[in-house]
Amino acid sequence: MKPVTMEVKIGRVSLQIPVYGTEDATLRIVHELNERLKRVEAESDRIDTQAFALKVAASFAAEADDLREQADQEKRELLLALHRVSESLRALLRQAQPNDSR
C-alpha cells in the first residue's frame, strides 16, 4: 500500500506532507519548491521565513493560473477545430447525397 504522507525537507524544515500522485512526483514538487525558495531567499536582504513562504506560494499560484488559462485556450482552439471538421463533414455528406429535386 502506498503511503498517504511522507517526510520531506522544505527549506530547513522537515515536514510530513501528503503524497501527491506518487512519491517521485511529490519529490519533484518538493525540489521545485526548494529551488523557488532559494531564489526568493537570494533576492532578500533579510530573513523572513513567512514572507518567503508566501512569495513561493504566490509563485506556484500564478503558475497554476497561467497553466489553467493555457489549458482553457487550448480547449477553445480544439473545440473550434472540431467544429470546423464537423462542418466540413456535413458539407461533404450534403454533396454526396443524391439530389431529390429531379
FENLINPE-V737248 format. One record per pair of residues at least 6 apart in sequence whose C-alpha atoms are under 6 Angstrom apart, sorted by the first residue. I is the first residue (numbers start at 1). J is the second residue. Records with the same first field share a line. If there is no record, write none. Layout:
# FENLINPE-V737248
I: J + J
This chain:
# FENLINPE-V737248
4: 18 + 19
5: 17 + 18 + 19
6: 16 + 17
7: 15 + 16
8: 14 + 15
10: 34
19: 26
20: 26
